[in-house]
Amino acid sequence: MKVTLNNIGKKYESREDFTLRNINLEIEDKEFCVILGPSGCGKTTLLRMIAGLNSITEGDLVFGEKRVNKLASKDRDIAMVFQSYALYPHMTVYDNMAFSLSMRKERKNIINERVMEAAKLLQIENYLYSKPSDISGGQRQRVALGRAIVRKPSVFLMDEPLSNLDAKLREHMRVELVRIHKALGTTSIYVTHDQIEAMTMATKIVLMNDGKIQQVGKPYEFYEKPQNMFVAKFIGSPTINLIKGKISGDKFISEDGLISITQKGENLKAVTDYNGKDIYLGVRSERFITGKNVEQFKCVIDVIEVLGKEKNLFVKLSSGKDLVITVPGHYDYEVGEKHVFGFDSEALHFFDAETKERIN
Ligand code: ATP
C-alpha cells in the first residue's frame, strides 16, 4: 500500500516549537523506506504518527487513497516491530506468533498455516515449541518479526529492530530482512540511525535532521550526490573530507593555498558563478589518486588505521589541515613518511560555504 505524507507537522504540547514540520513524502507500494538520521531528529515521532500512536498536529497522512489522520492505530492495517520486542515469556514461540490472530478469533487452521509459513520464512521452525527464554536474542528478534508477519499487514513499521543484536547478527539480519521483504513485498518503513542499515536495505532513504527532511532518494545517490554538507558528512565512513577554499578562474584553491585543482567540463560550469567566493570541496577518502599528470599536494602520514581489506591514512598538510585517504590494505605506508596525492576529478563535490547546499 502506498503511504503519502502531505505537509505533516508535529508539536508536542509540552514543547514550544514544532518537532517536525513540512514533511512531504511518498512511499510507494512495496517500497522498503528507511528513515535515517541522528538521535533526536524526529524519526520515531514520525513513525509513531504513521502508526497512529502519536497525534498529527498538521497535514495529511494518506494510506492508499484514504486520509487516516483520525483512524485508530488498530484499524490502520499495520504491524510494528520495535527495538524492545517484548515477547510473552510464558508462551511458546508458536503461541507468541499466533497470539494476535487468536485475539482476532481467526480460524485455527488459518492461524496454523500463517504461523508455519512465517516460521519457514524466518527459519525458526525448530524453535516453535521453545519458550523465549530458551532461544537466542537473534531468534527472539525473528519471533518478533514473525508476530508481525502473520498478521499480513499492508504496512510494516520498524523502529531500530536490530539495535539490540551484536554486530555479526545485525549483519546477518540485514540480509534476512531484505530477503523477507522481497518474499512478502509489503510496504515497509524502517527507522534507524545506522547508515549501513539504510544503505544496505532501503529502496528509498529519507535522511532527516532537526525535524526536517534533508534528502530523499536511492542509497547510491546519497553517496554519489549528497545534496548538502549535512548529508555528505552523515553518509560514508570515514567521513568525507571537506576542504574550504575559493574559486579563482578555473581553479579551486584551498584556503591554505596548498591544494589547487583545475576544473573542467560540468564542474567548471557549476562553479563559475562562485569566482572569488568561499566554497567547500568534498572528497571521499577512496577518491585520491597518484600518478603523472595529476595536480598533487604534499602531506605527511600521521596515523594509519589498518582495516585488513584497506588502510585509512590520516595525513597532515604543512598548514595543519587533516585529510583521510583510503588505500588498499596491502599497500605499504609508514607513519611519518612524506607523500603526494591528487584528486580524481570525477569525484569532486562542491558546496556553497554559506548555504551548505550542493553546487555541482
Ligand atoms: P532517537 O534515535 O534518539 O530515538 P529520534 O530521531 O527518534 O531519536 P524522537 O524520539 O522522534 O527522535 O524525538 C524528537 C524530538 O522530540 C526530541 O527532541 C524529543 O525530546 C522530542 N520528543 C519525543 N517525544 C516527546 C514527547 N512525548 N513529548 C515531548 N517531546 C518529545
Boltz pocket constraint, residues with backbone or C-beta under 6 A from the ligand:
constraints:
  - pocket:
      binder: B
      contacts: [[A, 12], [A, 13], [A, 14], [A, 15], [A, 19], [A, 37], [A, 38], [A, 39], [A, 40], [A, 41], [A, 42], [A, 43], [A, 44], [A, 45], [A, 46], [A, 193]]
      max_distance: 6.0
